[in-house]
């Protein structure tokens, strides 16, 4: 910022530099907002189809299509209460995005959010009614990615599981 020939700093150049310094945080905030945009995450089992759709469904929104095959079963046996320990029906999965557990059996089931021997005090539990009670892995607005164990209430039962 020196003036040519005399080596002195120009007051006008100092003012310009100060002005640019004040604008930099504002420009960074604007750039962050532009880059954020709304993002909808969708999953599917179509091979080699991972992509981002811009302006979907409207300008300013984006949809990311991610390849996932999911995991689960339509007939997971659940032991009855009594001397039996709860069965681990789904191991922890830090990549879990969501899913559904449905009690398709004739007895209610309690899901324990742990792999430890249960029931014991202090372990989170979710009760599922017989013949259709379900849980979608949500606790509030977050997805449970930990272990899930189950124990039938009054007899054995069956669960249908799906996770992505």
N, C-alpha and C positions, 0 to 999 in steps of 0.2 A: 504494500500500500504506500510505498514511497513515491514521491513525485519524481519524474525523470529529471535527472541532472542535479537535484539539490539534496536528495536523501531524506527529506522531511516527509512526515505523514500528513496526508490531506484530511482535514476535518470532514469534508463531504464523503470521503471513502469510509471513514469510521462510522458515519451515520448510516451508510448503505450496509455495511457489515452488521451493524447492530440490528437494522431492520430485517435482514435475512435471518439472523439468529432468532428473532422473535417469531418469524413465520415457520421455521423448521418444525417445531412441535405441532403446530396446526396442520401443516402439510402431512406430517406423519400420521396424525389422527384421521385425516381424510383418507389417506391411502389405506389405513387399517380398515376403515368402514367399507371402502369400495371392495377390498379383497374379501371381507367377511361374507357378505351376501347370505341369503337363506340357503341352507343345504338340506335336502331331503336324502336320506340314505335308504336305498332299496337293495334287496338281496335276491338272488336267484341261482339256479343251477345250470344256466346256459354257459357253456364253455367259451372261453376267450371273448367274453362280452363285457369286461370291466371298462367302464367309461364314465365320463361326466357329461351330462346334458345341460348345456347353458340355456338360460331363458326358459326353464321348464318349471312349472307350466306357464309362467309369465316372466317378463323381463325382471331381472334382479334376483330371481330364484334359480337354484341349480339342483339337479338330482344326480347322485352318484350311484351307479349300478355296480354292485360288488358280487363276485362269485363266491357262494357259500353252498355247501351241500347239506348242512344241518346234521343233526343226530337225534336219535330217539328210538321208541319202540311202541307197539300197540298192546303189549301184554306183560308189563312188569309186575311180578308177584310181590305182594306186601305181606309180611308176617303179622300175626295177631298180637295184641297186647298180652302180657304175661311174662314168663321168664325170658322170652326171646328179646333180643336187642333189635332196635330199628335197623332196617336194611338201607345201605347206601344205594339210592336209586339213580343218582346223577352226580358224577364227580365235578369238582370245581372246574370252571372254564373261564379264564380271564378274557377270552375273546367273545364270550356270549353277548349277543345283541338283544335277545329276547326269546320267547318261547311260550309253551303252554303245558301244564300238567293237568290231566283230567282223571278223576276217579271214576273208572268205568265199572267198578266192582259193586257188590251189594252191601258193604259195610263202610262207615265213615273212615277216613284216614287222617292222621296228623302228619304233616310234613315238618321235619326238624331241619333247620338251616345250619347243619353241622355234619361232620362225619364221626363225631365222638359217640360213645355209647349213650343212648338216651332212652327214656326221658329222665332229665335232671333239671333242677331249677336253673333258670337263667339262660336257657337255650331258646332262641326264637322259634316259634311254632306257628304253622298255618293249618287250620282245620278245613278239610274238604268233605262235603256231604257225599253220601253214597249216590251212585247212578247219575253222575254228571257234575259234581262239585269240581271247580277248576281254579287254577292260579296261574297268572301270566308272568311270573318272575319279578314283578314290580313290587318295590317297597317305597311307597310315596311315588316320586317321579324318577327313581333310579332302578336299574336292572340288577338283580341279585346274581352274582357270578360265582358264588361259593358252592360248597357241597350241599346236596339235598338228600336227607334220609327220610324214611317213611315207616309208619307203624299203624296197622289196622286197629280200629276200635271195635271190640266185640266179635272179632273174627278176621280171617284173612280177606284181602281185597286185591284189586288189580288196577294199575295205573296205565294210562297212555301218555307218553312223553314226546315232546318235540322241542328242540332248541336250535337256534341259528346263531 
